[in-house]
Amino acid sequence: MYPALLKELLRNRSALTGLILLALVMCAATLGHVWFPGDPWDMVGTPMLWPGEDPANPLGTDIMGRDMATGLVSGAKVSLLIGLVSTLISAVVGITFGALGGFYRGWIDAFLMRVTELFQTVPQFVLAVVLVAIFKPSVATATFAIGIVSWPPTARLVRSEFLLLREREFIQAARTLGMGDGRLILTQILPNALPPVIVIAALNIATAIQTEAALSFLGLGDPNVMSWGTIIGNGREQVVDAWYICGLPGIAIVIIVLAFSLLGEGLNDTLNPHLKER
Amino acid sequence: MTRNRIPAVARFLRRRIWQVVPVVFGIALLNFLILQLAPGDVVDVLAGEAGAATPEYMAQLRASFGLDRPLPVQLAYYLKNTAMLDLGFSFRQNMPVLQLILERLPATLLLMIAAMGCAVVSGVVLGVISARFVHRAADRAVSVFVLVTYALPTFWLGLMAIVLFSARLGWLPSSGMTDIGADLGGFEYLWDVARHTVLPALSLATFYLAVYTKLVRTAMLEYFGADFIRTARAKGATETRITLFHALRNALLPLMTMLGLQLGSILSGAVLVESVFSWPGLGRLAFESILARDFNLLLGILLFSSVMVTILNIFVDVVYAVLDPRIEL
């Protein structure tokens, strides 16, 4: 099943474009260190060199004379890491809430949905800001905060899938065979509920990367880690004189967000083919 | 809306306003939990790191939180303070938190309404165009545009807009809500505010524009196949009339639902846009409180903005009922 799925995914134009862009960013995050091995915080050249002005710093330097290319490479790694891990957290929380609510219904469902609604009412970014500010900015708190604010849509989706699936005949059959709740949820219902969750996860990664950039732009990034948002935040005072300092990391964010949105769109077409004509 | 619906709206509002209570309770509980888990005791966190608060105030705060009492009692104290809308005092700004927030509220509301107006209008226009010419050149152009605007970080777009439209072209002001020092009255004042609103509102609008365009396109395509559209066609209605009066009117309903769901996210976007454009609203206040490590103010903003989202949602429901008479309030 999986090789066939992969083949179809590669035939989908959105997914293929997304995968190519993603591969580019991954190359930057890994191979980039070979070309630009330095510490992104080191001041290596004349401050505010424009891209192309000096071959030693091909993408220029920032206000403090730090190499832009090294900073961008470091940012790619941070973005991918925080995007993936925080989405994993939000998927685990969302699936747990949705699965328990949809499977057991009744008061458990009512309680869990209340909590979900509360988290949907709170302005998500403001909550993330509060969490990161109070628990001290770091990669770990940012990842955790982004995961904690982004799970409600997943929970709702999983819940609605579970509500439908639990009435299906094959589940009734498994139940009649005496299968316990835990096994029923994990081995029978969940695998069938996963396809839309995968789509929403790909889109969540895109949002998480934007949220991380926004947090570090506001000065809530890890003080020891150079991320794209940090570079933009540091360059904003000089944005009129040297727009490339804010411009380049912004373009990098656009590319990576495009990659995951396209991938999500492509996955949606391949996993939910009945919606293709829309 | 006919006249006999007005008492129904009033009754609905009276009933719905009570829904604010569990939200306030929930957020207060969440805030309390965050404060408990944070390093240091509640007062250390609230009074900020650098110790701007006087020792007397710290002692008073400790007493008001009942920090020498067991945890449930502390929670009761915290909930009581919140229920009485006592959000505490901001030592950095030397003003009660609630007063600070209320002062900044109108600017944020103006920004949100302006941005939503732009996003809804242009989202509807683009959505209608791409549904009308589905799978043709116009549709493809719109979908590429939507894809890119969706990926643009709001705050970055704002910065780039400042570079282009304020610095290079000099068309529009880049910060604040009015010109500092200019003492304008009447229409000149309104014009000044409007000019300052353009860039922040458009930056905030782009992301939602993408969402609304997609939504309107999907909904319209769905309705183009519906029975009532076929009936209208059979009666000889023109394509334009069918698009605008039959399909679009129905497509506005999912748009309203989405708008209600996204109010929190729009407010979040406003935080970023306001800190880019020095817009004197809640978001700018949040940014200032981050810089000053004024966590009491930050928690107050979180509570207040959640309440605001709930209240705005009630209004969205009323508008929804006006658009769709089948909905009972």
Interface residues (C-beta under 8 A of the other chain):
Chain A: R114 L118 Q120 T121 V122 P123 Q124 F125 V126 L127 V129 V130 L131 A133 I134 F135 K136 A206 Q210 A213 A214 F217 L218 G219 L220 I232 R236 V239 V240 W243 C246 G247 G250 I253 V254 V257 L258 S261 L262 R278
Chain B: P22 V23 G26 I27 L30 I34 L35 L37 A38 P39 V45 L147 V148 Y150 A151 L152 P153 T154 F155 W156 L159 M160 I162 V163 A167 T218 L221 E222 L261 G264 S265 L267 S268 G269 V271 L272 S275 V276 A286 F287 I290 L291 R293 F295 L298 L299 I301 L302 S305 S306 V309 T310 N313
